[in-house]
C-alpha cells in the first residue's frame, strides 16, 4: 500500500483527475475437510485427517489517475485446525502495482508482491508448521515500434525464506526480452528469451559443502491465436538450459513448452485444455529442479443463471532429474512421481453480493519411493460476501 501511495505522489496528474474504477472488499468463511493432512502412505504410516476452518477477507481496487492505474489486491486468511491446532496460522497475500502508460507507444507495470503461507506437507515428513515468505518486485514494459510489431522487456527480483527449512531459502533474479508480430487476423507470434540467476543455500553432501546456485536460460517461440469468438490458443515452445555452479550432473538441456486451448463449446459451456513439459521447483520445495510433464482439462457449465458447475482432471509425471543422477551414483533411490488429480464442484450465486460453493477432490501420487505415495480426499465448502 505504501508503494501505491508513493506512486500517487510522483505521478504527473492532478488529484481531481483521479477516479476509483474498482473498489471491491469481500469476506468469506470456508470449511475444508482433508482426509490425509500429512500426505502419508497408508500402508506405511497412519493417515490422519482434519477439518480446517478459514476466515478471511480482502480487497481489490483500481484507482485511475489519467492514463495510469494504481492496483491493489490484498487477502488475509486465518486457518484454524480442529485436531492439530499447533498448525493454526495466518496467510497474507498482497500485490500493489502501477499499470503505467506513457504516450501511445509505451506501457507496462511496476509493482511488489508479498505472500506468507504455510508450506504443504507434499515434500516434507516433519509434522510441523513451516511458514514460507515470498517477496517479489517486478517491472515490465512494452514498446509499440510499429502497428504490427511490439517489444517487451521485464525483470523481477524474488526472495523466498522459510521459517524452519532454511536450506530452501533462495534469491532469484530474472530478466526477459520478447518481440511480437501481430497480423490482421489477431494472431501474435514472437520470440522470448528469459534468463534467471538462482542463489540458494549450500548443501552438505558427505561432509562437503556443495553450492546449489544455478542459472536458467530459456529461448522460446510464442504464439497467441484468437481464431473465433469461441476459441483461442496460446503456445510456448522452446529450449531450456540449466547450469549448476557445482555437480554438473544436475544440469539440464532440453525442450520445454506449454500449450493451452480455450474453447467456448456453447453459450453455457467452456472447456480449457493444456499440456506442458517444463522445469519446476515444486513451489520452491526442492533445492534443484523437477522435469514436469502433464496434461489438464477444465470444463465449466453454467447450468442456470445462478448456478455454475466446474471441474478439472489432470495427470502429472515428475522426474526429479536435478537430484536423480547424483543420488543414484552413490547408491540412493531414483525418484519419479505420477500424480492424478480430479475435482468437481458447483457455485451458487443467489444474489450479486453472496456466493456459495462446494467441491470434492482427490489426489493420488504413485512414487518410485514407496514412502512418497499418498492418496488424499478433500471436501471444500465456502461462503463469500461481496460488499
C-alpha positions, 0 to 999 in steps of 0.5 A: 500500500505504501508503494501505491501511495508513493506512486500517487505522489510522483505521478504527473496528474492532478488529484481531481483527475483521479477516479476509483474504477474498482473498489471491491472488499469481500469476506468469506468463511470456508470449511475444508475437510482433508482426509490425509493432512500429512500426505502419508502412505497408508500402508506405511504410516497412519493417515490422519485427517482434519477439518480446517476452518478459514476466515478471511477477507480482502480487497481489490481496487483500481484507482485511475489517475489519467492514463495510469492505474494504481492496483491493489489486491490484498487477502488475509486468511486465518486457518484454524485446525480442529485436531492439530491446532499447533498448525493454526496460522495466518496467510497474507497475500498482497500485490500493489502495482502501477499499470503505467502508460506513457504516450501511445507507444509505451506501457507496462507495470511496476509493482511488489508482491508479498505472500506468507503461507504455510508450506504443504506437507507434499515434500516434507515428513516433519509434522510441523508448521513451516511458514514460507515468505515470498517477496517479489518486485517486478517491472515490465514494459512494452514498446509499440515500434510499429502497428504490427510489431511490439517489444517487451522487456521485464525483470523481477527480483524474488526472495523466498525464506522459510521459517524452519527449512532454511536450506530452501531459502533462495534469491532469484533474479530474472530478466526477459526480452520478447518481440511480437508480430501481430497480423490482421487476423489477431494472431501474435507470434514472437520470440522470448528469451528469459534468463534467471540467476538462482542463489540458494543455500549450500548443501552438505553432501558427505561432509562437503559443502556443495553450492546449489546456485544455478542459472536458467536460460530459456529461448522460446517461440510464442504464439497467441491465436484468437481464431473465433469468438469461441476459441483461442490458443496460446503456445510456448515452445522452446529450449531450456538450459540449466547450469549448476555452479557445482555437480554438473550432473544436475544440469539440464538441456532440453525442450520445454513448452506449454500449450493451452486451448480455450474453447467456448463449446456453447453459450453455457459451456467452456472447456480449457485444455493444456499440456506442458513439459517444463522445469519446476521447483515444486513451489520452491520445495526442492533445492534443484529442479523437477522435469514436469510433464502433464496434461489438464482439462477444465470444463465449466457449465453454467447450468442456470443463471445462478448456478455454475458447475466446474471441474478439472482432471489432470495427470502429472509425471515428475522426474526429479532429474536435478537430484536423480543422477547424483543420488543414484551414483552413490547408491540412493533411490531414483525418484519419479512421481505420477500424480492424478488429480480430479475435482468437481464442484458447483457455485451458487450465486443467489444474489450479486453480493453472496456466493456459495460453493462446494467441491470434492477432490482427490489426489493420488501420487504413485512414487518410485519411493514407496514412502512418497505415495499418498492418496488424499480426499478433500471436501471444500465448502465456502461462503463469500460476501461481496460488499 
